[in-house]
Amino acid sequence: MKKSEIISLTEYGCGLTIDANKFAYSEVRTMARQTRNSGGSLTIRNADIFSFSEIKMICEEGRGHITFADLRCD
């Protein structure tokens, strides 16, 4: 599936799991916002590539519709 097609799926209220390594930060934020607006859920794997402030922004965009599958403590 094309990346643009995966991004567009978040507009339809589905539950989706993505690998953060495959998407730009701006794309993940867009998916988080679209997921919230559509009432879906977005699970993000490998989100530790983002900084803490970037993860906070993703959370803000998704407001309760985002799950981080594998964040680790240092």
PQR file of N, CA, C, O and H, with PARSE charges and radii, in Angstrom:
ATOM      1  N   MET A   1       0.842  -1.172   0.000 -0.4000 1.5000
ATOM      2  CA  MET A   1       0.000   0.000   0.000 -0.0000 2.0000
ATOM      3  C   MET A   1       0.889   1.238   0.000  0.5500 1.7000
ATOM      4  O   MET A   1       1.931   1.260   0.656 -0.5500 1.4000
ATOM      5  N   LYS A   2       0.485   2.251  -0.725 -0.4000 1.5000
ATOM      6  CA  LYS A   2       1.241   3.503  -0.767 -0.0000 2.0000
ATOM      7  C   LYS A   2       1.096   4.245   0.563  0.5500 1.7000
ATOM      8  O   LYS A   2       0.089   4.131   1.262 -0.5500 1.4000
ATOM      9  H   LYS A   2      -0.361   2.234  -1.258  0.4000 1.0000
ATOM     10  N   LYS A   3       2.139   5.003   0.880 -0.4000 1.5000
ATOM     11  CA  LYS A   3       2.120   5.781   2.121 -0.0000 2.0000
ATOM     12  C   LYS A   3       0.934   6.748   2.139  0.5500 1.7000
ATOM     13  O   LYS A   3       0.280   6.898   3.171 -0.5500 1.4000
ATOM     14  H   LYS A   3       2.957   5.095   0.312  0.4000 1.0000
ATOM     15  N   SER A   4       0.653   7.393   1.031 -0.4000 1.5000
ATOM     16  CA  SER A   4      -0.462   8.338   0.968 -0.0000 2.0000
ATOM     17  C   SER A   4      -1.802   7.644   1.217  0.5500 1.7000
ATOM     18  O   SER A   4      -2.714   8.238   1.791 -0.5500 1.4000
ATOM     19  H   SER A   4       1.184   7.271   0.192  0.4000 1.0000
ATOM     20  N   GLU A   5      -1.918   6.394   0.788 -0.4000 1.5000
ATOM     21  CA  GLU A   5      -3.150   5.637   1.024 -0.0000 2.0000
ATOM     22  C   GLU A   5      -3.302   5.304   2.506  0.5500 1.7000
ATOM     23  O   GLU A   5      -4.403   5.374   3.052 -0.5500 1.4000
ATOM     24  H   GLU A   5      -1.177   5.911   0.322  0.4000 1.0000
ATOM     25  N   ILE A   6      -2.202   4.944   3.150 -0.4000 1.5000
ATOM     26  CA  ILE A   6      -2.243   4.646   4.584 -0.0000 2.0000
ATOM     27  C   ILE A   6      -2.636   5.901   5.361  0.5500 1.7000
ATOM     28  O   ILE A   6      -3.463   5.842   6.271 -0.5500 1.4000
ATOM     29  H   ILE A   6      -1.308   4.887   2.706  0.4000 1.0000
ATOM     30  N   ILE A   7      -2.043   7.028   4.999 -0.4000 1.5000
ATOM     31  CA  ILE A   7      -2.383   8.293   5.663 -0.0000 2.0000
ATOM     32  C   ILE A   7      -3.868   8.598   5.493  0.5500 1.7000
ATOM     33  O   ILE A   7      -4.523   9.024   6.445 -0.5500 1.4000
ATOM     34  H   ILE A   7      -1.371   7.076   4.259  0.4000 1.0000
ATOM     35  N   SER A   8      -4.404   8.387   4.297 -0.4000 1.5000
ATOM     36  CA  SER A   8      -5.815   8.704   4.045 -0.0000 2.0000
ATOM     37  C   SER A   8      -6.770   7.799   4.823  0.5500 1.7000
ATOM     38  O   SER A   8      -7.899   8.200   5.104 -0.5500 1.4000
ATOM     39  H   SER A   8      -3.872   8.041   3.524  0.4000 1.0000
ATOM     40  N   LEU A   9      -6.338   6.590   5.173 -0.4000 1.5000
ATOM     41  CA  LEU A   9      -7.201   5.688   5.945 -0.0000 2.0000
ATOM     42  C   LEU A   9      -7.597   6.278   7.292  0.5500 1.7000
ATOM     43  O   LEU A   9      -8.651   5.938   7.828 -0.5500 1.4000
ATOM     44  H   LEU A   9      -5.421   6.264   4.945  0.4000 1.0000
ATOM     45  N   THR A  10      -6.770   7.151   7.842 -0.4000 1.5000
ATOM     46  CA  THR A  10      -7.073   7.728   9.152 -0.0000 2.0000
ATOM     47  C   THR A  10      -8.294   8.645   9.116  0.5500 1.7000
ATOM     48  O   THR A  10      -8.800   9.036  10.168 -0.5500 1.4000
ATOM     49  H   THR A  10      -5.914   7.427   7.406  0.4000 1.0000
ATOM     50  N   GLU A  11      -8.768   8.991   7.937 -0.4000 1.5000
ATOM     51  CA  GLU A  11      -9.961   9.830   7.804 -0.0000 2.0000
ATOM     52  C   GLU A  11     -11.254   9.041   7.977  0.5500 1.7000
ATOM     53  O   GLU A  11     -12.331   9.632   8.054 -0.5500 1.4000
ATOM     54  H   GLU A  11      -8.357   8.674   7.082  0.4000 1.0000
ATOM     55  N   TYR A  12     -11.160   7.708   8.039 -0.4000 1.5000
ATOM     56  CA  TYR A  12     -12.357   6.874   7.989 -0.0000 2.0000
ATOM     57  C   TYR A  12     -12.692   6.165   9.292  0.5500 1.7000
ATOM     58  O   TYR A  12     -13.519   5.254   9.302 -0.5500 1.4000
ATOM     59  H   TYR A  12     -10.285   7.228   7.976  0.4000 1.0000
ATOM     60  N   GLY A  13     -12.073   6.563  10.376 -0.4000 1.5000
ATOM     61  CA  GLY A  13     -12.427   6.028  11.682 -0.0000 2.0000
ATOM     62  C   GLY A  13     -11.938   4.627  11.978  0.5500 1.7000
ATOM     63  O   GLY A  13     -12.464   3.955  12.866 -0.5500 1.4000
ATOM     64  H   GLY A  13     -11.401   7.303  10.369  0.4000 1.0000
ATOM     65  N   CYS A  14     -10.947   4.187  11.248 -0.4000 1.5000
ATOM     66  CA  CYS A  14     -10.445   2.823  11.463 -0.0000 2.0000
ATOM     67  C   CYS A  14      -9.400   2.785  12.574  0.5500 1.7000
ATOM     68  O   CYS A  14      -8.896   3.820  13.011 -0.5500 1.4000
ATOM     69  H   CYS A  14     -10.520   4.732  10.527  0.4000 1.0000
ATOM     70  N   GLY A  15      -9.087   1.576  13.018 -0.4000 1.5000
ATOM     71  CA  GLY A  15      -7.962   1.354  13.917 -0.0000 2.0000
ATOM     72  C   GLY A  15      -6.758   0.993  13.065  0.5500 1.7000
ATOM     73  O   GLY A  15      -6.847   0.111  12.211 -0.5500 1.4000
ATOM     74  H   GLY A  15      -9.495   0.735  12.663  0.4000 1.0000
ATOM     75  N   LEU A  16      -5.651   1.653  13.282 -0.4000 1.5000
ATOM     76  CA  LEU A  16      -4.489   1.491  12.420 -0.0000 2.0000
ATOM     77  C   LEU A  16      -3.223   1.452  13.264  0.5500 1.7000
ATOM     78  O   LEU A  16      -3.108   2.182  14.248 -0.5500 1.4000
ATOM     79  H   LEU A  16      -5.579   2.370  13.976  0.4000 1.0000
ATOM     80  N   THR A  17      -2.277   0.605  12.884 -0.4000 1.5000
ATOM     81  CA  THR A  17      -0.961   0.552  13.518 -0.0000 2.0000
ATOM     82  C   THR A  17       0.077   0.913  12.475  0.5500 1.7000
ATOM     83  O   THR A  17       0.088   0.354  11.378 -0.5500 1.4000
ATOM     84  H   THR A  17      -2.370   0.012  12.084  0.4000 1.0000
ATOM     85  N   ILE A  18       0.962   1.863  12.822 -0.4000 1.5000
ATOM     86  CA  ILE A  18       1.998   2.286  11.881 -0.0000 2.0000
ATOM     87  C   ILE A  18       3.380   2.162  12.517  0.5500 1.7000
ATOM     88  O   ILE A  18       3.521   2.124  13.739 -0.5500 1.4000
ATOM     89  H   ILE A  18       0.953   2.317  13.712  0.4000 1.0000
ATOM     90  N   ASP A  19       4.377   2.102  11.670 -0.4000 1.5000
ATOM     91  CA  ASP A  19       5.779   2.129  12.083 -0.0000 2.0000
ATOM     92  C   ASP A  19       6.280   3.553  11.857  0.5500 1.7000
ATOM     93  O   ASP A  19       6.325   4.017  10.718 -0.5500 1.4000
ATOM     94  H   ASP A  19       4.262   2.133  10.677  0.4000 1.0000
ATOM     95  N   ALA A  20       6.652   4.245  12.918 -0.4000 1.5000
ATOM     96  CA  ALA A  20       7.086   5.640  12.815 -0.0000 2.0000
ATOM     97  C   ALA A  20       8.296   5.810  11.901  0.5500 1.7000
ATOM     98  O   ALA A  20       8.502   6.887  11.342 -0.5500 1.4000
ATOM     99  H   ALA A  20       6.616   3.868  13.844  0.4000 1.0000
ATOM    100  N   ASN A  21       9.089   4.765  11.746 -0.4000 1.5000
ATOM    101  CA  ASN A  21      10.259   4.851  10.866 -0.0000 2.0000
ATOM    102  C   ASN A  21       9.893   5.063   9.406  0.5500 1.7000
ATOM    103  O   ASN A  21      10.740   5.476   8.613 -0.5500 1.4000
ATOM    104  H   ASN A  21       8.921   3.890  12.200  0.4000 1.0000
ATOM    105  N   LYS A  22       8.656   4.789   9.039 -0.4000 1.5000
ATOM    106  CA  LYS A  22       8.226   4.880   7.638 -0.0000 2.0000
ATOM    107  C   LYS A  22       7.584   6.219   7.289  0.5500 1.7000
ATOM    108  O   LYS A  22       7.273   6.478   6.127 -0.5500 1.4000
ATOM    109  H   LYS A  22       7.968   4.454   9.683  0.4000 1.0000
ATOM    110  N   PHE A  23       7.386   7.076   8.304 -0.4000 1.5000
ATOM    111  CA  PHE A  23       6.662   8.323   8.093 -0.0000 2.0000
ATOM    112  C   PHE A  23       7.432   9.505   8.669  0.5500 1.7000
ATOM    113  O   PHE A  23       8.145   9.374   9.663 -0.5500 1.4000
ATOM    114  H   PHE A  23       7.639   6.866   9.248  0.4000 1.0000
ATOM    115  N   ALA A  24       7.276  10.649   8.033 -0.4000 1.5000
ATOM    116  CA  ALA A  24       7.847  11.891   8.556 -0.0000 2.0000
ATOM    117  C   ALA A  24       7.024  12.335   9.772  0.5500 1.7000
ATOM    118  O   ALA A  24       5.851  11.985   9.905 -0.5500 1.4000
ATOM    119  H   ALA A  24       6.696  10.755   7.225  0.4000 1.0000
ATOM    120  N   TYR A  25       7.650  13.098  10.638 -0.4000 1.5000
ATOM    121  CA  TYR A  25       6.967  13.625  11.820 -0.0000 2.0000
ATOM    122  C   TYR A  25       5.680  14.356  11.433  0.5500 1.7000
ATOM    123  O   TYR A  25       4.645  14.166  12.071 -0.5500 1.4000
ATOM    124  H   TYR A  25       8.602  13.382  10.530  0.4000 1.0000
ATOM    125  N   SER A  26       5.740  15.184  10.402 -0.4000 1.5000
ATOM    126  CA  SER A  26       4.558  15.941   9.974 -0.0000 2.0000
ATOM    127  C   SER A  26       3.434  15.011   9.514  0.5500 1.7000
ATOM    128  O   SER A  26       2.258  15.307   9.728 -0.5500 1.4000
ATOM    129  H   SER A  26       6.581  15.338   9.884  0.4000 1.0000
ATOM    130  N   GLU A  27       3.784  13.902   8.893 -0.4000 1.5000
ATOM    131  CA  GLU A  27       2.771  12.937   8.456 -0.0000 2.0000
ATOM    132  C   GLU A  27       2.112  12.259   9.652  0.5500 1.7000
ATOM    133  O   GLU A  27       0.903  12.024   9.645 -0.5500 1.4000
ATOM    134  H   GLU A  27       4.738  13.661   8.719  0.4000 1.0000
ATOM    135  N   VAL A  28       2.894  11.947  10.671 -0.4000 1.5000
ATOM    136  CA  VAL A  28       2.338  11.319  11.876 -0.0000 2.0000
ATOM    137  C   VAL A  28       1.402  12.292  12.585  0.5500 1.7000
ATOM    138  O   VAL A  28       0.347  11.889  13.076 -0.5500 1.4000
ATOM    139  H   VAL A  28       3.875  12.138  10.677  0.4000 1.0000
ATOM    140  N   ARG A  29       1.772  13.549  12.643 -0.4000 1.5000
ATOM    141  CA  ARG A  29       0.879  14.552  13.252 -0.0000 2.0000
ATOM    142  C   ARG A  29      -0.426  14.659  12.480  0.5500 1.7000
ATOM    143  O   ARG A  29      -1.500  14.746  13.075 -0.5500 1.4000
ATOM    144  H   ARG A  29       2.628  13.876  12.245  0.4000 1.0000
ATOM    145  N   THR A  30      -0.335  14.651  11.165 -0.4000 1.5000
ATOM    146  CA  THR A  30      -1.538  14.698  10.334 -0.0000 2.0000
ATOM    147  C   THR A  30      -2.421  13.487  10.596  0.5500 1.7000
ATOM    148  O   THR A  30      -3.636  13.616  10.739 -0.5500 1.4000
ATOM    149  H   THR A  30       0.537  14.581  10.681  0.4000 1.0000
ATOM    150  N   MET A  31      -1.805  12.308  10.659 -0.4000 1.5000
ATOM    151  CA  MET A  31      -2.576  11.093  10.924 -0.0000 2.0000
ATOM    152  C   MET A  31      -3.215  11.138  12.304  0.5500 1.7000
ATOM    153  O   MET A  31      -4.351  10.693  12.469 -0.5500 1.4000
ATOM    154  H   MET A  31      -0.817  12.203  10.542  0.4000 1.0000
ATOM    155  N   ALA A  32      -2.513  11.665  13.293 -0.4000 1.5000
ATOM    156  CA  ALA A  32      -3.061  11.779  14.644 -0.0000 2.0000
ATOM    157  C   ALA A  32      -4.291  12.688  14.651  0.5500 1.7000
ATOM    158  O   ALA A  32      -5.312  12.355  15.253 -0.5500 1.4000
ATOM    159  H   ALA A  32      -1.590  12.027  13.159  0.4000 1.0000
ATOM    160  N   ARG A  33      -4.191  13.817  13.989 -0.4000 1.5000
ATOM    161  CA  ARG A  33      -5.308  14.768  13.933 -0.0000 2.0000
ATOM    162  C   ARG A  33      -6.506  14.156  13.196  0.5500 1.7000
ATOM    163  O   ARG A  33      -7.642  14.267  13.656 -0.5500 1.4000
ATOM    164  H   ARG A  33      -3.362  14.088  13.500  0.4000 1.0000
ATOM    165  N   GLN A  34      -6.248  13.516  12.059 -0.4000 1.5000
ATOM    166  CA  GLN A  34      -7.326  12.907  11.280 -0.0000 2.0000
ATOM    167  C   GLN A  34      -7.968  11.750  12.043  0.5500 1.7000
ATOM    168  O   GLN A  34      -9.179  11.547  11.955 -0.5500 1.4000
ATOM    169  H   GLN A  34      -5.325  13.426  11.685  0.4000 1.0000
ATOM    170  N   THR A  35      -7.170  10.997  12.786 -0.4000 1.5000
ATOM    171  CA  THR A  35      -7.695   9.893  13.591 -0.0000 2.0000
ATOM    172  C   THR A  35      -8.632  10.426  14.661  0.5500 1.7000
ATOM    173  O   THR A  35      -9.714   9.878  14.870 -0.5500 1.4000
ATOM    174  H   THR A  35      -6.186  11.162  12.858  0.4000 1.0000
ATOM    175  N   ARG A  36      -8.224  11.490  15.339 -0.4000 1.5000
ATOM    176  CA  ARG A  36      -9.087  12.097  16.367 -0.0000 2.0000
ATOM    177  C   ARG A  36     -10.396  12.571  15.745  0.5500 1.7000
ATOM    178  O   ARG A  36     -11.473  12.307  16.280 -0.5500 1.4000
ATOM    179  H   ARG A  36      -7.345  11.935  15.170  0.4000 1.0000
ATOM    180  N   ASN A  37     -10.304  13.267  14.620 -0.4000 1.5000
ATOM    181  CA  ASN A  37     -11.498  13.818  13.982 -0.0000 2.0000
ATOM    182  C   ASN A  37     -12.454  12.739  13.487  0.5500 1.7000
ATOM    183  O   ASN A  37     -13.665  12.956  13.447 -0.5500 1.4000
ATOM    184  H   ASN A  37      -9.429  13.481  14.185  0.4000 1.0000
ATOM    185  N   SER A  38     -11.923  11.580  13.111 -0.4000 1.5000
ATOM    186  CA  SER A  38     -12.761  10.501  12.580 -0.0000 2.0000
ATOM    187  C   SER A  38     -13.215   9.523  13.662  0.5500 1.7000
ATOM    188  O   SER A  38     -14.058   8.663  13.407 -0.5500 1.4000
ATOM    189  H   SER A  38     -10.939  11.403  13.144  0.4000 1.0000
ATOM    190  N   GLY A  39     -12.660   9.651  14.869 -0.4000 1.5000
ATOM    191  CA  GLY A  39     -13.032   8.768  15.964 -0.0000 2.0000
ATOM    192  C   GLY A  39     -12.329   7.421  15.948  0.5500 1.7000
ATOM    193  O   GLY A  39     -12.749   6.499  16.648 -0.5500 1.4000
ATOM    194  H   GLY A  39     -11.975  10.349  15.076  0.4000 1.0000
ATOM    195  N   GLY A  40     -11.276   7.290  15.167 -0.4000 1.5000
ATOM    196  CA  GLY A  40     -10.522   6.038  15.087 -0.0000 2.0000
ATOM    197  C   GLY A  40      -9.463   5.934  16.165  0.5500 1.7000
ATOM    198  O   GLY A  40      -9.480   6.660  17.158 -0.5500 1.4000
ATOM    199  H   GLY A  40     -10.934   8.039  14.599  0.4000 1.0000
ATOM    200  N   SER A  41      -8.539   5.009  15.942 -0.4000 1.5000
ATOM    201  CA  SER A  41      -7.410   4.861  16.862 -0.0000 2.0000
ATOM    202  C   SER A  41      -6.142   4.634  16.051  0.5500 1.7000
ATOM    203  O   SER A  41      -6.159   3.982  15.007 -0.5500 1.4000
ATOM    204  H   SER A  41      -8.525   4.418  15.135  0.4000 1.0000
ATOM    205  N   LEU A  42      -5.054   5.179  16.548 -0.4000 1.5000
ATOM    206  CA  LEU A  42      -3.766   5.070  15.876 -0.0000 2.0000
ATOM    207  C   LEU A  42      -2.740   4.557  16.874  0.5500 1.7000
ATOM    208  O   LEU A  42      -2.492   5.187  17.901 -0.5500 1.4000
ATOM    209  H   LEU A  42      -5.039   5.708  17.396  0.4000 1.0000
ATOM    210  N   THR A  43      -2.148   3.413  16.566 -0.4000 1.5000
ATOM    211  CA  THR A  43      -1.066   2.865  17.371 -0.0000 2.0000
ATOM    212  C   THR A  43       0.232   3.112  16.630  0.5500 1.7000
ATOM    213  O   THR A  43       0.352   2.795  15.447 -0.5500 1.4000
ATOM    214  H   THR A  43      -2.350   2.901  15.730  0.4000 1.0000
ATOM    215  N   ILE A  44       1.206   3.680  17.329 -0.4000 1.5000
ATOM    216  CA  ILE A  44       2.480   4.044  16.713 -0.0000 2.0000
ATOM    217  C   ILE A  44       3.583   3.198  17.320  0.5500 1.7000
ATOM    218  O   ILE A  44       3.804   3.219  18.531 -0.5500 1.4000
ATOM    219  H   ILE A  44       1.109   3.938  18.291  0.4000 1.0000
ATOM    220  N   ARG A  45       4.266   2.462  16.477 -0.4000 1.5000
ATOM    221  CA  ARG A  45       5.434   1.669  16.890 -0.0000 2.0000
ATOM    222  C   ARG A  45       6.699   2.453  16.566  0.5500 1.7000
ATOM    223  O   ARG A  45       6.709   3.264  15.639 -0.5500 1.4000
ATOM    224  H   ARG A  45       4.086   2.445  15.494  0.4000 1.0000
ATOM    225  N   ASN A  46       7.757   2.216  17.321 -0.4000 1.5000
ATOM    226  CA  ASN A  46       9.066   2.861  17.106 -0.0000 2.0000
ATOM    227  C   ASN A  46       9.007   4.381  17.215  0.5500 1.7000
ATOM    228  O   ASN A  46       9.747   5.083  16.526 -0.5500 1.4000
ATOM    229  H   ASN A  46       7.749   1.558  18.074  0.4000 1.0000
ATOM    230  N   ALA A  47       8.131   4.889  18.078 -0.4000 1.5000
ATOM    231  CA  ALA A  47       7.985   6.338  18.245 -0.0000 2.0000
ATOM    232  C   ALA A  47       9.173   6.967  18.952  0.5500 1.7000
ATOM    233  O   ALA A  47       9.268   8.192  19.031 -0.5500 1.4000
ATOM    234  H   ALA A  47       7.530   4.319  18.637  0.4000 1.0000
ATOM    235  N   ASP A  48      10.085   6.140  19.470 -0.4000 1.5000
ATOM    236  CA  ASP A  48      11.246   6.706  20.159 -0.0000 2.0000
ATOM    237  C   ASP A  48      12.203   7.423  19.209  0.5500 1.7000
ATOM    238  O   ASP A  48      13.210   7.975  19.652 -0.5500 1.4000
ATOM    239  H   ASP A  48      10.008   5.145  19.406  0.4000 1.0000
ATOM    240  N   ILE A  49      11.904   7.423  17.915 -0.4000 1.5000
ATOM    241  CA  ILE A  49      12.695   8.239  16.980 -0.0000 2.0000
ATOM    242  C   ILE A  49      12.360   9.718  17.133  0.5500 1.7000
ATOM    243  O   ILE A  49      13.122  10.581  16.695 -0.5500 1.4000
ATOM    244  H   ILE A  49      11.085   6.975  17.555  0.4000 1.0000
ATOM    245  N   PHE A  50      11.209  10.013  17.759 -0.4000 1.5000
ATOM    246  CA  PHE A  50      10.788  11.395  17.962 -0.0000 2.0000
ATOM    247  C   PHE A  50      11.264  11.902  19.318  0.5500 1.7000
ATOM    248  O   PHE A  50      11.447  11.126  20.255 -0.5500 1.4000
ATOM    249  H   PHE A  50      10.590   9.312  18.115  0.4000 1.0000
ATOM    250  N   SER A  51      11.460  13.208  19.406 -0.4000 1.5000
ATOM    251  CA  SER A  51      11.818  13.821  20.687 -0.0000 2.0000
ATOM    252  C   SER A  51      10.587  13.848  21.598  0.5500 1.7000
ATOM    253  O   SER A  51       9.461  13.632  21.151 -0.5500 1.4000
ATOM    254  H   SER A  51      11.311  13.839  18.644  0.4000 1.0000
ATOM    255  N   PHE A  52      10.828  14.118  22.881 -0.4000 1.5000
ATOM    256  CA  PHE A  52       9.728  14.214  23.839 -0.0000 2.0000
ATOM    257  C   PHE A  52       8.730  15.290  23.420  0.5500 1.7000
ATOM    258  O   PHE A  52       7.522  15.074  23.506 -0.5500 1.4000
ATOM    259  H   PHE A  52      11.743  14.294  23.244  0.4000 1.0000
ATOM    260  N   SER A  53       9.214  16.435  22.972 -0.4000 1.5000
ATOM    261  CA  SER A  53       8.302  17.515  22.568 -0.0000 2.0000
ATOM    262  C   SER A  53       7.495  17.128  21.324  0.5500 1.7000
ATOM    263  O   SER A  53       6.337  17.525  21.192 -0.5500 1.4000
ATOM    264  H   SER A  53      10.196  16.610  22.902  0.4000 1.0000
ATOM    265  N   GLU A  54       8.094  16.364  20.422 -0.4000 1.5000
ATOM    266  CA  GLU A  54       7.356  15.900  19.240 -0.0000 2.0000
ATOM    267  C   GLU A  54       6.276  14.897  19.641  0.5500 1.7000
ATOM    268  O   GLU A  54       5.169  14.931  19.103 -0.5500 1.4000
ATOM    269  H   GLU A  54       9.035  16.042  20.530  0.4000 1.0000
ATOM    270  N   ILE A  55       6.588  14.013  20.573 -0.4000 1.5000
ATOM    271  CA  ILE A  55       5.599  13.044  21.051 -0.0000 2.0000
ATOM    272  C   ILE A  55       4.446  13.764  21.748  0.5500 1.7000
ATOM    273  O   ILE A  55       3.288  13.379  21.584 -0.5500 1.4000
ATOM    274  H   ILE A  55       7.487  13.985  21.010  0.4000 1.0000
ATOM    275  N   LYS A  56       4.752  14.806  22.527 -0.4000 1.5000
ATOM    276  CA  LYS A  56       3.693  15.590  23.169 -0.0000 2.0000
ATOM    277  C   LYS A  56       2.771  16.213  22.128  0.5500 1.7000
ATOM    278  O   LYS A  56       1.554  16.234  22.312 -0.5500 1.4000
ATOM    279  H   LYS A  56       5.693  15.118  22.660  0.4000 1.0000
ATOM    280  N   MET A  57       3.340  16.723  21.033 -0.4000 1.5000
ATOM    281  CA  MET A  57       2.524  17.324  19.973 -0.0000 2.0000
ATOM    282  C   MET A  57       1.642  16.277  19.291  0.5500 1.7000
ATOM    283  O   MET A  57       0.487  16.553  18.966 -0.5500 1.4000
ATOM    284  H   MET A  57       4.329  16.706  20.883  0.4000 1.0000
ATOM    285  N   ILE A  58       2.183  15.084  19.076 -0.4000 1.5000
ATOM    286  CA  ILE A  58       1.385  14.000  18.498 -0.0000 2.0000
ATOM    287  C   ILE A  58       0.219  13.674  19.432  0.5500 1.7000
ATOM    288  O   ILE A  58      -0.908  13.477  18.977 -0.5500 1.4000
ATOM    289  H   ILE A  58       3.121  14.860  19.340  0.4000 1.0000
ATOM    290  N   CYS A  59       0.492  13.619  20.732 -0.4000 1.5000
ATOM    291  CA  CYS A  59      -0.563  13.370  21.725 -0.0000 2.0000
ATOM    292  C   CYS A  59      -1.623  14.463  21.682  0.5500 1.7000
ATOM    293  O   CYS A  59      -2.819  14.180  21.737 -0.5500 1.4000
ATOM    294  H   CYS A  59       1.407  13.779  21.101  0.4000 1.0000
ATOM    295  N   GLU A  60      -1.183  15.696  21.585 -0.4000 1.5000
ATOM    296  CA  GLU A  60      -2.117  16.817  21.524 -0.0000 2.0000
ATOM    297  C   GLU A  60      -2.995  16.728  20.283  0.5500 1.7000
ATOM    298  O   GLU A  60      -4.200  16.968  20.355 -0.5500 1.4000
ATOM    299  H   GLU A  60      -0.211  15.925  21.540  0.4000 1.0000
ATOM    300  N   GLU A  61      -2.399  16.387  19.150 -0.4000 1.5000
ATOM    301  CA  GLU A  61      -3.163  16.251  17.903 -0.0000 2.0000
ATOM    302  C   GLU A  61      -4.170  15.108  18.007  0.5500 1.7000
ATOM    303  O   GLU A  61      -5.292  15.221  17.513 -0.5500 1.4000
ATOM    304  H   GLU A  61      -1.420  16.192  19.092  0.4000 1.0000
ATOM    305  N   GLY A  62      -3.771  14.005  18.649 -0.4000 1.5000
ATOM    306  CA  GLY A  62      -4.616  12.813  18.711 -0.0000 2.0000
ATOM    307  C   GLY A  62      -5.601  12.776  19.862  0.5500 1.7000
ATOM    308  O   GLY A  62      -6.598  12.057  19.795 -0.5500 1.4000
ATOM    309  H   GLY A  62      -2.860  13.913  19.050  0.4000 1.0000
ATOM    310  N   ARG A  63      -5.345  13.528  20.904 -0.4000 1.5000
ATOM    311  CA  ARG A  63      -6.226  13.663  22.079 -0.0000 2.0000
ATOM    312  C   ARG A  63      -6.984  12.388  22.456  0.5500 1.7000
ATOM    313  O   ARG A  63      -8.204  12.316  22.310 -0.5500 1.4000
ATOM    314  H   ARG A  63      -4.535  14.111  20.958  0.4000 1.0000
ATOM    315  N   GLY A  64      -6.256  11.394  22.935 -0.4000 1.5000
ATOM    316  CA  GLY A  64      -6.890  10.183  23.441 -0.0000 2.0000
ATOM    317  C   GLY A  64      -7.097   9.076  22.425  0.5500 1.7000
ATOM    318  O   GLY A  64      -7.610   8.010  22.767 -0.5500 1.4000
ATOM    319  H   GLY A  64      -5.264  11.452  23.053  0.4000 1.0000
ATOM    320  N   HIS A  65      -6.708   9.309  21.189 -0.4000 1.5000
ATOM    321  CA  HIS A  65      -6.889   8.310  20.137 -0.0000 2.0000
ATOM    322  C   HIS A  65      -5.562   7.687  19.709  0.5500 1.7000
ATOM    323  O   HIS A  65      -5.505   6.970  18.710 -0.5500 1.4000
ATOM    324  H   HIS A  65      -6.291  10.174  20.911  0.4000 1.0000
ATOM    325  N   ILE A  66      -4.493   7.960  20.468 -0.4000 1.5000
ATOM    326  CA  ILE A  66      -3.148   7.506  20.106 -0.0000 2.0000
ATOM    327  C   ILE A  66      -2.629   6.530  21.159  0.5500 1.7000
ATOM    328  O   ILE A  66      -2.810   6.738  22.359 -0.5500 1.4000
ATOM    329  H   ILE A  66      -4.540   8.542  21.279  0.4000 1.0000
ATOM    330  N   THR A  67      -1.983   5.464  20.691 -0.4000 1.5000
ATOM    331  CA  THR A  67      -1.296   4.521  21.570 -0.0000 2.0000
ATOM    332  C   THR A  67       0.139   4.388  21.084  0.5500 1.7000
ATOM    333  O   THR A  67       0.389   4.229  19.889 -0.5500 1.4000
ATOM    334  H   THR A  67      -1.837   5.295  19.717  0.4000 1.0000
ATOM    335  N   PHE A  68       1.075   4.452  22.017 -0.4000 1.5000
ATOM    336  CA  PHE A  68       2.482   4.212  21.684 -0.0000 2.0000
ATOM    337  C   PHE A  68       2.801   2.791  22.126  0.5500 1.7000
ATOM    338  O   PHE A  68       2.748   2.475  23.314 -0.5500 1.4000
ATOM    339  H   PHE A  68       0.873   4.581  22.988  0.4000 1.0000
ATOM    340  N   ALA A  69       3.129   1.946  21.172 -0.4000 1.5000
ATOM    341  CA  ALA A  69       3.251   0.510  21.429 -0.0000 2.0000
ATOM    342  C   ALA A  69       4.502   0.123  22.196  0.5500 1.7000
ATOM    343  O   ALA A  69       4.501  -0.883  22.906 -0.5500 1.4000
ATOM    344  H   ALA A  69       3.172   2.202  20.206  0.4000 1.0000
ATOM    345  N   ASP A  70       5.556   0.889  22.070 -0.4000 1.5000
ATOM    346  CA  ASP A  70       6.826   0.388  22.604 -0.0000 2.0000
ATOM    347  C   ASP A  70       7.773   1.474  23.097  0.5500 1.7000
ATOM    348  O   ASP A  70       8.982   1.367  22.896 -0.5500 1.4000
ATOM    349  H   ASP A  70       5.557   1.706  21.493  0.4000 1.0000
ATOM    350  N   LEU A  71       7.254   2.514  23.736 -0.4000 1.5000
ATOM    351  CA  LEU A  71       8.143   3.524  24.316 -0.0000 2.0000
ATOM    352  C   LEU A  71       8.905   2.903  25.477  0.5500 1.7000
ATOM    353  O   LEU A  71       8.348   2.118  26.244 -0.5500 1.4000
ATOM    354  H   LEU A  71       6.271   2.602  23.899  0.4000 1.0000
ATOM    355  N   ARG A  72      10.172   3.253  25.604 -0.4000 1.5000
ATOM    356  CA  ARG A  72      11.024   2.661  26.639 -0.0000 2.0000
ATOM    357  C   ARG A  72      11.637   3.750  27.524  0.5500 1.7000
ATOM    358  O   ARG A  72      11.842   4.883  27.090 -0.5500 1.4000
ATOM    359  H   ARG A  72      10.625   3.891  24.981  0.4000 1.0000
ATOM    360  N   CYS A  73      11.917   3.385  28.749 -0.4000 1.5000
ATOM    361  CA  CYS A  73      12.659   4.253  29.664 -0.0000 2.0000
ATOM    362  C   CYS A  73      14.147   4.085  29.406  0.5500 1.7000
ATOM    363  O   CYS A  73      14.606   3.008  29.025 -0.5500 1.4000
ATOM    364  H   CYS A  73      11.751   2.464  29.101  0.4000 1.0000
ATOM    365  N   ASP A  74      14.891   5.157  29.616 -0.4000 1.5000
ATOM    366  CA  ASP A  74      16.351   5.078  29.488 -0.0000 2.0000
ATOM    367  C   ASP A  74      16.956   4.430  30.697  0.5500 1.7000
ATOM    368  O   ASP A  74      18.176   4.276  30.770 -0.5500 1.4000
ATOM    369  H   ASP A  74      14.519   6.032  29.926  0.4000 1.0000
TER
END
